[in-house]
Amino acid sequence: MKTICRSAFEFIHQVERVATILAFAIILIAAIVSVAGRELVGHGVLGASSVAVYAMIVCVMACFGLATTAGSHLRPKFLDWCIPNSLEPTVRRLGFLTSSAILFAVGYFSCRFVAFSFEIEERDLALGWLIWPIQAVLPIAFLLSAVRYFGYAIWPDIAPPDRLQAP
């Protein structure tokens, strides 16, 4: 089961990397198109800024998952001194479980947020696009990270090292 979990996490990581690169490329293209329109025609291209913003949302949420995989999320360290070295593995597992619980809760509420946008058929004013498909990256990213942290709590040896630890 641990091998399947590790493979699934690696696959998700690769998808997030591709999503980040594609979203960033779309941001750049939208910015270039908008600037070129302003310089050549005297006004920006309708919807280019909306496309850039939506691509930025995808990029940021994909990077959230990349940070989870890399162990790069910030964490409070001011109480590290009071935890004996013998309890460090247990505390680390509790941290993974706490992060998982928080992200499951945030994922749940972001699902409700997206469901509401879906119900009212909220649209982008400039493009006329439904916005819930873009908003859907929020619960996807939060819930995937929640599952990762839960997996790290079960199998700490597949968790990333704490990259923000002082040397």
N, C-alpha and C positions, 0 to 999 in steps of 0.2 A: 504494500500500500504506500509505503514511504517513497518508493521508486516512482510510482505512478504520480504521486503528489509532486515530487521534484520535477518530473517531466512536464506535468501540467503547468507548474509555475514557470518553467523555462519557456514553454510555448507562449504563455501569456506575456512574458517579458519580451519575447521577440515581436509579438503583435504590437505591444506598446511602443517599442522602438520604431517600428515601421510607421505607426500612427503619428508619432511625434515628428518624424522626418517629413512625412506627407503634409501634416498640418502646418509645419513651419514653412514648407515650400509654398503652400497656398497663401499663407500670410504674406510672404515676400512677393508673390505674383500679384496679389490684390493691391499691395502697396505700390508696386511698380506701375500697374495699370492705372491706378488712381492719380499718381503723380504725373504720368505721361499724359493722361487726359487733361489735367489742369494746365500743363505746359503747352500742349499742342492745340487743344480746343478751347481752353479757357475755363473749363469746369471739370470736376472729377467725374468718374464713371459711376452712374447710379448703382448703389448696392455694394460697391467695392469695399467700403469700410465695414458694412455688415458682414460680408464674407470673411474679412480679416478677423473680426471679433469672434465669429463662430469658430473659425479655425484656431484662434488663440484659446478658446475654451477647451477644444479637443486636445490641443497641445499641452495645456497646463494639467488637465486631468490625466493624460497619458504619462506625463512626467511625475505625477503623484505616485503612480504605480512603479515607475522606474526608481523613485526615491525609496519606496518600500523595499524593493528588491535589493537595492544597494545598501540598505541600512543607514540611509542618510537623513532620516527625519530627525528634527531637533528633539531633545529630551532634557528634562530638568536634571541637573547633576549635583545640586547643592547638598543633597543628603547622601551622596555616594560614600562619604567618609564613615557613616555610621552603620554601613552594611558589612558584616564580616565576609571575608573572602569565601568562607564555606557556604554562605547563603546566596552568593552571587548567581548561581544557576537557577535557583528557585525564584529569586527576585526577577531575573530576566524572563523566565516563563510567565510570571505574574504580569510583567510589563507587556508581553505579547498578548496575553489574555485580555488585559485591560484595553489595549489598543484595538484588539479585535472587537470587543464589546462596544466600544465607542464608535468604531467605523460601521458596525452593523446597525447601530441606532441612527447614525447620520445617513447611511444608505437607505434605511427604511423611510426616514423623513424626506429624503431627496426623491424616493419613488413616489411618495404622495404629492410632492411638488410637481413632478413630471406628469403624474396622472391628472392633476388639476388643469395643467396647461393643455393636455390632451382633451379633457372634457369640454373646456371652453373654446377649443380650437384656436388658441392664441397664435397670431401670425406676426411676422416681421413686417413693419410698416413700409419699408423701402422695397423689399423683394416679394412680399406676399407669401413667403414660405411659412409653413407650420414650424413653430420653434421647438416643440417637444422632442423631435428626433435629435436635435443638438443637445438639448437639456438631458437626454437619456444617458449621455456620457457621465453625468454626475453619479447616479446610483451604480452604474457599471463600475466606475473606478473605485468608489468607496467600498462596494461589496467585494470586488476582487481583492482589494487590499485587506479587508476584514478576513477573508478566507485565507489569505497568505499568512497573516499574523496568527490565525488559529492553527494553521499547519506548523508554523514556527514554534508555537507553544507545545504542540504534541511531539514534534521532532526538532528539538533545538539545533541539532547538527546540520539541518538544511537551512537554518537561518543565516543571514549575512552577518559578518562581524560588525561590531559596533564601531563604525568608522569615525565617530565623533569623540571617541575616548581619548583622553590625554595620553601622550606617550610615556 
